[in-house]
Amino acid sequence: HGFVTAVALHSADPVVRVRDLTLVIDALLARNAAGGDLLAGSIDPARIGIAGVSAGAAAALGAAGGIEASGVPADPRIKAMVVYEPGLHYSLDDASRIAIPYLIMGGSQSHFGLAIPALFAATVQALPRIYVLNPSATHLSYVTGMCEEIDQTREAALEADPALPEP
């Protein structure tokens, strides 16, 4: 349906995470250009997006804005971004250089989500930019592996009080 997706494994070092994202883009574009490769011709180099949750979201922000103190430039190939509950690994000055459209989501039940308004305020060059506050979300609400836990919690709540409205 038009998307090639890659998942980067995390280094323990936040700066290495950002550098790794650039390497992943390099590798995918090399495969895109290689005749006979499974990905040959499947990636539009002018339409690269990036996304992440928590530390991955922080890395996406670092790749989009660069990390000046570490000599890591913004990757100009990244054209859009979606981040959820980004970790606080880089400066707001770095984030202020983000100039691509992005969506950021966070909850009011974690310190990561509560830090988003300051980050959002720093990224005035990014247009459009959309901030979605999920009032009941916690930091782990955006982890896809949480579905079973969410369902169990819902069932336990309904057993405890059958009059609760279905969420």
C-alpha positions as CSV (number, residue, x, y, z in Angstrom):
1,H,0.0,0.0,0.0
2,G,2.9,2.3,-0.5
3,F,4.9,2.0,2.7
4,V,8.2,0.3,3.3
5,T,8.8,0.0,7.0
6,A,12.0,-0.7,8.9
7,V,12.5,-1.1,12.6
8,A,15.8,-0.1,14.1
9,L,17.1,-1.8,17.2
10,H,18.1,0.5,20.1
11,S,21.6,1.2,21.2
12,A,21.9,2.1,24.9
13,D,23.5,5.4,23.7
14,P,20.9,8.0,22.6
15,V,23.3,9.7,20.1
16,V,24.1,6.3,18.5
17,R,20.3,5.7,18.2
18,V,20.1,8.8,16.0
19,R,23.1,8.0,13.9
20,D,21.7,4.4,13.5
21,L,18.5,5.9,12.0
22,T,20.5,7.6,9.3
23,L,22.3,4.3,8.6
24,V,19.0,2.5,8.3
25,I,17.8,5.1,5.7
26,D,21.1,4.7,3.9
27,A,20.7,0.9,3.8
28,L,17.1,1.0,2.6
29,L,17.9,3.5,-0.1
30,A,20.9,1.4,-1.3
31,R,18.6,-1.6,-1.5
32,N,16.0,0.5,-3.3
33,A,18.6,1.4,-6.0
34,A,20.0,-2.1,-6.3
35,G,18.6,-4.1,-9.3
36,G,17.2,-7.4,-8.3
37,D,16.8,-6.6,-4.6
38,L,13.4,-7.2,-3.0
39,L,13.1,-3.5,-2.3
40,A,14.3,-2.3,-5.7
41,G,12.3,0.7,-6.9
42,S,9.9,0.4,-3.9
43,I,11.0,3.5,-2.0
44,D,10.4,7.1,-3.0
45,P,13.5,8.9,-1.6
46,A,11.6,12.2,-1.5
47,R,8.9,10.8,0.9
48,I,10.7,9.4,3.9
49,G,8.9,9.5,7.2
50,I,10.1,8.5,10.7
51,A,8.2,7.4,13.8
52,G,8.9,6.2,17.3
53,V,7.7,5.6,20.8
54,S,9.6,6.7,23.9
55,A,13.3,6.4,23.3
56,G,12.5,5.7,19.6
57,A,10.5,8.9,19.5
58,A,13.4,10.8,21.0
59,A,15.7,9.3,18.4
60,A,13.3,10.3,15.6
61,L,13.3,13.9,17.1
62,G,17.1,13.8,17.1
63,A,17.2,12.6,13.5
64,A,14.8,15.3,12.4
65,G,16.4,18.2,14.3
66,G,20.0,17.0,14.7
67,I,22.0,17.0,17.9
68,E,24.3,20.0,17.8
69,A,26.4,19.2,20.9
70,S,27.3,15.8,19.4
71,G,27.9,17.0,15.9
72,V,24.9,15.1,14.5
73,P,23.1,17.0,11.7
74,A,19.4,16.7,11.0
75,D,18.8,14.2,8.2
76,P,17.3,16.3,5.4
77,R,15.8,13.1,3.8
78,I,13.2,12.9,6.5
79,K,10.1,14.7,5.4
80,A,7.5,13.8,8.1
81,M,7.3,12.4,11.6
82,V,5.0,10.7,14.1
83,V,6.1,10.4,17.7
84,Y,4.5,9.1,20.8
85,E,5.6,10.0,24.4
86,P,9.2,11.0,23.4
87,G,12.0,10.5,25.9
88,L,13.8,13.6,27.0
89,H,17.3,12.9,25.6
90,Y,18.0,16.1,23.5
91,S,17.7,19.8,24.0
92,L,14.8,22.0,23.1
93,D,17.3,24.0,21.0
94,D,17.9,20.9,18.9
95,A,14.1,20.4,18.6
96,S,13.6,24.0,17.6
97,R,15.4,23.2,14.3
98,I,12.8,20.6,13.3
99,A,11.1,22.0,10.2
100,I,9.0,19.0,8.9
101,P,5.4,18.2,9.5
102,Y,4.8,16.0,12.5
103,L,2.2,14.5,14.8
104,I,3.1,14.1,18.5
105,M,0.9,12.2,21.0
106,G,1.2,11.9,24.7
107,G,-0.7,11.3,27.9
108,S,-1.2,13.4,31.0
109,Q,-0.4,10.4,33.2
110,S,3.4,10.4,32.6
111,H,6.2,12.8,32.9
112,F,7.1,12.2,29.2
113,G,3.6,13.3,28.2
114,L,3.7,16.3,30.5
115,A,6.9,17.4,28.8
116,I,5.3,17.6,25.4
117,P,3.9,21.1,25.6
118,A,7.4,22.6,26.0
119,L,8.7,20.5,23.1
120,F,5.7,21.5,21.0
121,A,6.3,25.2,21.7
122,A,9.9,24.9,20.6
123,T,9.1,23.5,17.2
124,V,7.5,26.6,15.6
125,Q,9.3,25.9,12.2
126,A,7.5,22.6,11.8
127,L,4.3,23.1,9.8
128,P,1.9,21.6,10.1
129,R,2.4,20.2,13.6
130,I,-0.3,18.5,15.6
131,Y,-0.3,17.7,19.3
132,V,-2.8,15.2,20.6
133,L,-3.1,15.0,24.4
134,N,-4.7,11.8,25.6
135,P,-5.8,12.6,29.2
136,S,-5.9,9.1,30.5
137,A,-2.9,7.7,28.7
138,T,0.2,6.5,30.4
139,H,3.7,6.2,28.9
140,L,3.0,2.5,28.0
141,S,-0.4,3.2,26.4
142,Y,1.3,3.5,23.0
143,V,3.1,0.1,23.1
144,T,1.2,-2.3,20.9
145,G,2.0,-5.3,23.1
146,M,-0.2,-3.8,25.8
147,C,-3.5,-4.8,24.1
148,E,-3.8,-8.0,26.2
149,E,-3.1,-6.1,29.5
150,I,-5.6,-3.4,28.5
151,D,-8.3,-6.0,27.8
152,Q,-7.5,-7.8,31.1
153,T,-7.8,-4.4,33.0
154,R,-11.0,-3.6,31.3
155,E,-12.5,-7.0,32.1
156,A,-11.4,-6.7,35.8
157,A,-13.0,-3.3,36.0
158,L,-16.3,-4.5,34.5
159,E,-16.3,-7.5,36.9
160,A,-15.8,-5.2,39.8
161,D,-18.5,-2.8,38.7
162,P,-20.8,-4.2,36.0
163,A,-22.5,-0.8,35.8
164,L,-19.5,0.8,34.3
165,P,-20.1,2.0,30.7
166,E,-18.3,0.1,28.1
167,P,-15.1,2.0,27.1
